[in-house]
Amino acid sequence: MNKEDKRIFTLSEEKPVKAVVKMGVPLIAGMFIMVLYNLVDTYFIGLMHDDYQLAAVNLAYPVMMITIAVSNMIGTGSSSLIARSLGADDRQKADHTLTIGFMLTVINSMIVAAVGLIFLQSIVQGLGAKDNTTIYTEQYVRIILLGSLFTMGNYTFGQFLRSEGSVKYSIVGMIVGTIVNIILDPIFIFTLNLQIQGAAIATIIGNGCGMAAALMFYIKEKTLLKPALKYIKPTAEILKEIFWVGVPASLETLLTSAAYIVNNNFAVGYGELTVAAMGIAQKVLSLGSYIYQGFAAGTQPIMGYNYGAKNYEKMMKVMKSGVIVVSGTELVLMGLYGIFAPILIGIFTESAEVISIGTMVLRTLMFILPFVGAISMCRMSFQAMGKPQYAFGITLVRQLILYVPLLLILNYIFGLGGMLWAQPVTEMIMMVSSILLLYGVIRRESR
């Protein structure tokens, strides 16, 4: 069986549990490396013993999330259409969609950089930066915006590779980018004395190298699909399909970013050291986030392919297998977080106060892990099926109707502890609702 046949076999014929593991585990391995990407800036800035620069990195993080949200619009929309086209045996449409996805990624990155730099000061204020963190947050955000093309390219090109079943190729960019970032961080931060600006520069260069690595697979023709100049002209049908799935996916990430900003603004009320502690705890927790995101992203092309092929029975089996695998894995990780929380927070700071607050945050937020993986798989499945209204509905209810009101109420009644528990309560409710919704939609389609 050649490489092309193996990729299609994994999407169409592989046993559900094996398919989920085969598509998900390489992504998780790559995302473990991405955890280092998120943690390495925090670690090296923590070595400067400046809690305000540490807080600034956390305050600036939503800008990176927003950049990814915009790239997610093209990456998710294009990937969904590519997988469904392959399932329907329409290779030409898949190639055409891939080419348009490349073009739109470049255009969007230029728009994000221009708009962000024009409104830079307003953005920094909106992030919750105060007197001691404003200048550092502004320095970090400016560089992240200037490098939007590399961040967005690294993210979307990996999605394109996954959509055709080339999951191993898709993680190369993650690994290359992270290794480059780890090497450059101490050089720019300490040797060149650029401090927080050096961390941002290293991040952008790392993303640029990751994007270049993904491009090399297309240039060397190792991929199933290939972009071509003859497909550079978009069609109304393809643009409609990309944005129909992509815009809600982008809005989902933007809503998550907005909730993150609201959370940070509440945290500032408890002191800037609380912001630093929460930032460390959330970065450590990102290890668990990447596990469920890896399984969800790996499941997406399987669901899309089988939806295009109208194999609804296989979709149900894949979903059940995915929920069992991801929830079981996250339960194990939750236990490890509970045991080793002070040690994990202490890696990034020597401040006793920051360690104490960070430990409490991590031991509270870890309770989201058994629930949020299933929610992510349901959302990804709806996007793969070309039904973004359901995926966006899950996010809308989750962030605006449940999380933000709970955040306001519990923070008012119980203070910081109540604010933290708002998220685990939200995820528990949404897991049950999301699974029931997805099963209902698949059953209705199958009839």
C-alpha positions as CSV (number, residue, x, y, z in Angstrom):
1,M,0.0,0.0,0.0
2,N,1.6,3.3,-1.1
3,K,1.5,6.5,1.1
4,E,-1.5,7.9,-0.6
5,D,-3.5,4.7,-0.1
6,K,-2.5,4.6,3.6
7,R,-3.7,8.2,4.2
8,I,-7.1,7.5,2.6
9,F,-7.3,4.1,4.4
10,T,-6.8,5.8,7.8
11,L,-9.6,8.2,7.0
12,S,-12.1,5.7,5.6
13,E,-11.5,2.0,6.6
14,E,-9.3,2.0,9.8
15,K,-11.0,0.8,13.0
16,P,-12.4,3.8,15.0
17,V,-10.2,3.6,18.1
18,K,-7.1,2.9,16.0
19,A,-8.0,5.8,13.6
20,V,-8.5,8.2,16.4
21,V,-5.2,7.2,18.1
22,K,-3.3,7.1,14.8
23,M,-4.4,10.6,13.8
24,G,-4.4,12.1,17.3
25,V,-1.2,10.8,19.0
26,P,1.3,12.3,16.4
27,L,-0.6,15.6,16.8
28,I,-0.4,15.4,20.6
29,A,3.3,14.6,20.4
30,G,3.8,17.7,18.3
31,M,1.6,19.7,20.6
32,F,3.7,18.6,23.6
33,I,6.5,20.4,21.8
34,M,4.1,23.3,21.4
35,V,3.6,23.4,25.1
36,L,7.3,24.2,25.3
37,Y,6.6,27.0,22.8
38,N,4.1,28.5,25.3
39,L,6.2,27.8,28.4
40,V,9.6,28.7,27.2
41,D,8.9,32.5,27.1
42,T,7.4,32.3,30.6
43,Y,10.4,30.3,31.9
44,F,13.1,32.6,30.6
45,I,11.3,35.8,31.5
46,G,10.8,34.3,35.0
47,L,14.6,34.0,35.2
48,M,14.8,37.8,35.1
49,H,12.9,37.9,38.4
50,D,10.6,40.6,37.1
51,D,7.0,39.7,37.9
52,Y,5.6,42.6,35.9
53,Q,7.2,41.4,32.6
54,L,5.9,37.9,33.5
55,A,2.4,39.4,33.9
56,A,2.8,41.3,30.6
57,V,3.3,38.0,28.7
58,N,0.1,36.7,30.1
59,L,-1.8,39.9,29.3
60,A,-0.5,39.9,25.7
61,Y,-1.5,36.2,25.1
62,P,-5.0,37.1,23.8
63,V,-3.4,38.9,20.9
64,M,-1.7,35.6,19.9
65,M,-5.1,33.9,20.3
66,I,-6.8,36.5,18.1
67,T,-4.1,36.1,15.4
68,I,-4.8,32.3,15.5
69,A,-8.5,33.0,15.5
70,V,-8.2,34.8,12.2
71,S,-6.0,32.1,10.7
72,N,-8.5,29.5,12.0
73,M,-11.1,31.1,9.8
74,I,-9.1,30.0,6.7
75,G,-7.5,26.9,8.1
76,T,-10.7,25.3,9.5
77,G,-12.9,26.4,6.6
78,S,-10.5,25.1,4.0
79,S,-9.6,21.9,5.8
80,S,-13.3,21.0,6.3
81,L,-14.0,21.4,2.6
82,I,-10.8,19.6,1.6
83,A,-11.7,16.5,3.7
84,R,-15.3,16.5,2.5
85,S,-14.1,16.8,-1.1
86,L,-11.7,13.9,-0.7
87,G,-14.5,11.8,0.8
88,A,-16.7,12.6,-2.2
89,D,-13.7,11.7,-4.5
90,D,-13.4,15.2,-5.9
91,R,-9.6,15.7,-5.9
92,Q,-9.7,18.7,-8.2
93,K,-11.9,20.7,-5.8
94,A,-9.6,19.7,-2.9
95,D,-6.5,21.1,-4.8
96,H,-8.5,24.3,-5.7
97,T,-9.5,24.8,-2.1
98,L,-5.9,24.3,-0.9
99,T,-4.6,27.0,-3.3
100,I,-7.2,29.5,-2.2
101,G,-6.4,28.7,1.4
102,F,-2.8,29.6,0.9
103,M,-3.7,32.9,-0.8
104,L,-6.2,33.9,1.9
105,T,-3.8,33.2,4.7
106,V,-1.3,35.8,3.2
107,I,-4.0,38.4,2.7
108,N,-5.5,38.0,6.2
109,S,-2.0,38.3,7.9
110,M,-1.4,41.6,6.2
111,I,-4.8,42.9,7.4
112,V,-4.2,41.7,11.0
113,A,-0.8,43.4,11.2
114,A,-2.0,46.7,9.7
115,V,-5.1,47.0,11.9
116,G,-3.4,45.9,15.1
117,L,-0.5,48.3,14.7
118,I,-2.9,51.2,14.0
119,F,-4.8,50.5,17.2
120,L,-1.9,49.2,19.3
121,Q,-2.3,51.5,22.4
122,S,-6.1,50.9,22.6
123,I,-5.5,47.1,22.3
124,V,-3.0,47.2,25.2
125,Q,-5.4,49.1,27.4
126,G,-8.2,46.7,26.6
127,L,-6.0,43.8,27.6
128,G,-6.0,45.1,31.2
129,A,-2.4,46.4,31.3
130,K,-1.8,48.9,34.1
131,D,1.0,51.3,35.1
132,N,3.7,48.6,35.8
133,T,2.8,46.4,32.8
134,T,1.7,48.7,30.0
135,I,5.1,49.3,28.4
136,Y,6.1,45.6,28.5
137,T,2.8,44.5,27.1
138,E,3.0,47.1,24.3
139,Q,6.5,45.9,23.3
140,Y,5.5,42.3,23.2
141,V,2.3,42.9,21.3
142,R,3.9,45.1,18.6
143,I,6.4,42.4,17.6
144,I,3.7,39.6,17.6
145,L,1.6,41.8,15.2
146,L,4.6,42.4,12.9
147,G,5.1,38.7,12.6
148,S,1.4,37.8,11.9
149,L,2.2,36.1,8.6
150,F,4.6,33.6,10.2
151,T,2.2,32.8,13.1
152,M,-0.8,32.4,10.8
153,G,1.1,30.5,8.1
154,N,2.6,28.0,10.6
155,Y,-0.9,27.4,12.0
156,T,-3.0,27.1,8.8
157,F,-0.4,25.1,6.7
158,G,-0.4,22.5,9.4
159,Q,-4.2,22.3,9.2
160,F,-4.0,21.9,5.4
161,L,-1.7,18.9,5.8
162,R,-3.9,17.2,8.4
163,S,-7.0,17.6,6.2
164,E,-5.5,15.2,3.7
165,G,-4.4,12.7,6.3
166,S,-0.7,13.8,6.4
167,V,-0.7,14.2,10.1
168,K,3.0,13.3,10.6
169,Y,4.0,16.1,8.2
170,S,1.7,18.5,10.0
171,I,3.6,18.3,13.3
172,V,7.0,19.0,11.7
173,G,6.3,22.8,11.7
174,M,5.4,22.7,15.4
175,I,8.6,20.9,16.3
176,V,10.9,23.0,14.2
177,G,9.3,26.2,15.4
178,T,9.6,25.2,19.0
179,I,13.3,24.1,18.8
180,V,14.2,27.4,17.1
181,N,12.3,29.4,19.8
182,I,14.0,27.5,22.7
183,I,17.5,28.2,21.1
184,L,16.8,31.8,20.4
185,D,15.0,32.8,23.6
186,P,18.1,33.0,26.0
187,I,20.1,34.6,23.2
188,F,17.7,37.5,22.6
189,I,16.5,37.9,26.2
190,F,19.8,37.7,28.0
191,T,22.8,37.9,25.6
192,L,21.3,40.7,23.5
193,N,19.5,42.1,26.6
194,L,16.2,42.6,24.7
195,Q,14.2,41.1,27.7
196,I,10.5,40.7,26.8
197,Q,11.0,42.0,23.3
198,G,13.6,39.3,22.7
199,A,11.1,36.6,23.8
200,A,8.6,38.0,21.2
201,I,11.2,38.1,18.4
202,A,12.2,34.5,19.2
203,T,8.6,33.4,19.0
204,I,8.1,35.0,15.6
205,I,11.3,33.6,14.1
206,G,10.3,30.2,15.4
207,N,6.9,30.4,13.7
208,G,8.6,31.5,10.5
209,C,10.8,28.5,10.5
210,G,7.8,26.2,11.2
211,M,5.9,27.7,8.3
212,A,8.9,27.2,6.0
213,A,9.1,23.5,7.1
214,A,5.4,22.9,6.2
215,L,5.9,24.6,2.9
216,M,8.8,22.3,2.0
217,F,6.5,19.3,1.9
218,Y,4.4,21.0,-0.8
219,I,7.5,22.2,-2.7
220,K,9.1,18.7,-2.7
221,E,5.7,17.1,-3.7
222,K,5.4,14.8,-0.8
223,T,1.8,15.7,-0.2
224,L,-1.4,14.1,-1.5
225,L,-2.7,17.6,-2.7
226,K,-0.8,20.3,-4.4
227,P,-1.5,24.1,-4.8
228,A,-1.2,25.3,-8.4
229,L,-1.4,28.7,-10.2
230,K,-4.3,27.5,-12.4
231,Y,-6.4,27.3,-9.2
232,I,-5.4,30.8,-7.9
233,K,-8.7,32.3,-9.1
234,P,-11.4,31.6,-6.4
235,T,-14.9,30.5,-7.2
236,A,-17.9,31.8,-5.4
237,E,-18.8,28.2,-4.3
238,I,-15.4,27.6,-2.7
239,L,-15.2,31.0,-1.0
240,K,-18.7,30.5,0.4
241,E,-17.8,27.0,1.7
242,I,-14.6,28.3,3.3
243,F,-16.2,31.3,5.1
244,W,-19.4,29.4,6.0
245,V,-17.3,27.0,8.2
246,G,-14.4,29.4,8.8
247,V,-16.1,32.5,10.1
248,P,-17.9,30.7,13.0
249,A,-14.7,28.9,13.8
250,S,-12.9,32.2,14.0
251,L,-15.6,33.7,16.1
252,E,-15.4,30.8,18.5
253,T,-11.7,31.5,19.1
254,L,-12.4,35.3,19.4
255,L,-15.1,34.6,22.0
256,T,-12.6,32.5,23.9
257,S,-10.1,35.3,23.7
258,A,-12.7,37.8,24.9
259,A,-13.5,35.5,27.9
260,Y,-9.8,35.3,28.6
261,I,-9.5,39.1,28.6
262,V,-12.5,39.4,30.9
263,N,-10.9,36.9,33.2
264,N,-7.6,38.8,33.2
265,N,-9.4,42.1,34.0
266,F,-11.1,40.4,37.0
267,A,-7.7,39.0,38.1
268,V,-6.0,42.4,38.0
269,G,-8.4,43.4,40.8
270,Y,-6.6,40.9,43.0
271,G,-3.2,42.3,42.1
272,E,-0.8,42.1,39.2
273,L,1.0,39.1,40.9
274,T,-2.3,37.2,40.7
275,V,-2.2,37.8,36.9
276,A,1.3,36.5,36.8
277,A,0.3,33.4,38.8
278,M,-2.7,32.7,36.7
279,G,-0.6,33.1,33.6
280,I,1.8,30.4,34.8
281,A,-1.0,28.1,35.9
282,Q,-2.8,28.4,32.6
283,K,0.4,27.8,30.6
284,V,1.1,24.6,32.7
285,L,-2.6,23.6,32.1
286,S,-2.1,24.0,28.4
287,L,-0.4,20.5,28.4
288,G,-3.9,19.1,29.0
289,S,-5.4,21.5,26.5
290,Y,-3.1,20.3,23.8
291,I,-4.0,16.6,24.5
292,Y,-7.7,17.1,23.8
293,Q,-7.0,19.6,21.0
294,G,-4.7,17.0,19.4
295,F,-7.3,14.2,19.5
296,A,-10.1,16.6,18.3
297,A,-7.9,17.9,15.4
298,G,-7.0,14.4,14.5
299,T,-10.6,13.3,14.5
300,Q,-11.8,16.2,12.4
301,P,-10.6,14.9,9.0
302,I,-11.9,11.4,9.7
303,M,-15.3,12.8,10.5
304,G,-15.2,15.1,7.4
305,Y,-14.2,12.3,5.1
306,N,-16.9,9.9,6.3
307,Y,-19.5,12.6,6.2
308,G,-18.6,13.3,2.6
309,A,-18.8,9.5,1.9
310,K,-22.2,9.4,3.9
311,N,-20.8,6.7,6.3
312,Y,-22.8,7.8,9.3
313,E,-22.3,4.6,11.2
314,K,-18.5,5.1,11.1
315,M,-18.9,8.6,12.3
316,M,-20.9,7.5,15.4
317,K,-18.2,4.9,16.3
318,V,-15.4,7.4,15.8
319,M,-17.1,9.9,18.1
320,K,-17.7,7.4,20.9
321,S,-14.1,6.1,20.7
322,G,-12.8,9.6,20.7
323,V,-14.7,10.7,23.8
324,I,-13.6,7.6,25.7
325,V,-9.9,8.0,24.8
326,V,-9.6,11.7,25.4
327,S,-11.6,11.8,28.7
328,G,-9.6,8.8,30.1
329,T,-6.3,10.4,29.2
330,E,-7.3,13.8,30.8
331,L,-8.4,12.1,34.0
332,V,-4.9,10.7,34.5
333,L,-3.3,14.1,33.8
334,M,-5.7,15.8,36.2
335,G,-4.4,13.5,39.0
336,L,-0.8,14.4,38.2
337,Y,-1.6,18.1,38.3
338,G,-3.2,17.8,41.7
339,I,-0.2,16.0,43.1
340,F,2.6,18.1,41.6
341,A,1.0,21.6,41.3
342,P,3.5,23.5,43.6
343,I,6.5,21.9,41.9
344,L,5.2,22.8,38.4
345,I,4.5,26.4,39.3
346,G,7.8,26.7,41.1
347,I,9.7,25.9,37.9
348,F,8.8,29.4,36.6
349,T,9.1,31.7,39.6
350,E,10.8,31.9,43.0
351,S,8.1,34.2,44.4
352,A,6.3,32.4,47.3
353,E,3.2,34.4,46.8
354,V,3.0,33.6,43.0
355,I,3.6,29.9,43.7
356,S,0.9,29.8,46.4
357,I,-1.7,31.5,44.1
358,G,-0.6,29.6,41.0
359,T,-1.0,26.3,42.9
360,M,-4.6,27.1,43.9
361,V,-5.4,28.2,40.3
362,L,-4.0,25.0,38.8
363,R,-5.7,22.7,41.3
364,T,-9.0,24.4,40.5
365,L,-8.8,24.7,36.7
366,M,-7.6,21.1,36.3
367,F,-11.2,20.0,36.8
368,I,-12.1,21.2,33.3
369,L,-10.0,18.5,31.7
370,P,-12.3,15.4,31.8
371,F,-15.1,17.5,30.2
372,V,-13.6,20.0,27.8
373,G,-12.1,17.3,25.5
374,A,-15.5,15.9,24.6
375,I,-16.7,19.5,23.9
376,S,-13.8,20.1,21.6
377,M,-14.4,16.9,19.6
378,C,-18.1,17.8,19.1
379,R,-17.2,21.3,17.9
380,M,-14.6,19.9,15.5
381,S,-17.0,17.3,14.2
382,F,-19.6,19.9,13.4
383,Q,-17.0,21.9,11.5
384,A,-15.8,18.8,9.6
385,M,-19.4,18.2,8.6
386,G,-19.8,21.7,7.2
387,K,-22.3,22.6,10.0
388,P,-20.6,25.5,11.8
389,Q,-23.8,26.9,13.2
390,Y,-23.8,24.1,15.7
391,A,-20.1,24.5,16.6
392,F,-20.6,28.2,17.0
393,G,-23.7,27.7,19.0
394,I,-21.8,25.5,21.5
395,T,-19.2,28.2,21.9
396,L,-21.8,31.0,22.2
397,V,-23.7,29.2,24.9
398,R,-20.5,28.1,26.6
399,Q,-18.7,31.5,26.8
400,L,-21.5,34.1,26.9
401,I,-24.5,32.4,28.3
402,L,-22.8,30.2,30.9
403,Y,-19.2,31.2,31.6
404,V,-19.3,35.0,31.8
405,P,-22.5,35.2,33.9
406,L,-21.1,32.5,36.2
407,L,-17.8,34.4,36.4
408,L,-19.6,37.6,37.5
409,I,-21.9,35.8,40.0
410,L,-19.3,33.5,41.6
411,N,-16.6,36.2,41.7
412,Y,-19.1,38.6,43.5
413,I,-20.1,35.9,46.0
414,F,-16.9,34.0,46.6
415,G,-14.1,36.2,45.3
416,L,-11.1,34.7,43.5
417,G,-12.0,31.1,44.3
418,G,-15.5,31.6,42.9
419,M,-14.1,33.2,39.7
420,L,-11.9,30.2,39.1
421,W,-14.7,27.6,39.6
422,A,-16.8,29.3,37.0
423,Q,-15.0,27.4,34.2
424,P,-15.2,23.8,35.5
425,V,-18.9,24.2,36.2
426,T,-19.4,25.6,32.7
427,E,-17.5,22.7,31.0
428,M,-19.4,20.0,32.9
429,I,-22.7,21.3,31.7
430,M,-21.5,21.8,28.1
431,M,-20.0,18.4,27.8
432,V,-23.4,16.7,28.3
433,S,-25.2,19.2,26.0
434,S,-22.6,18.9,23.2
435,I,-22.6,15.1,23.0
436,L,-26.4,14.9,23.0
437,L,-26.5,17.6,20.2
438,L,-23.9,15.8,18.0
439,Y,-25.5,12.4,18.3
440,G,-28.9,13.9,17.5
441,V,-27.6,15.6,14.3
442,I,-25.8,12.5,13.0
443,R,-28.9,10.3,13.6
444,R,-31.1,12.8,11.8
445,E,-28.6,12.9,8.8
446,S,-28.5,9.2,8.7
447,R,-32.3,9.0,8.2
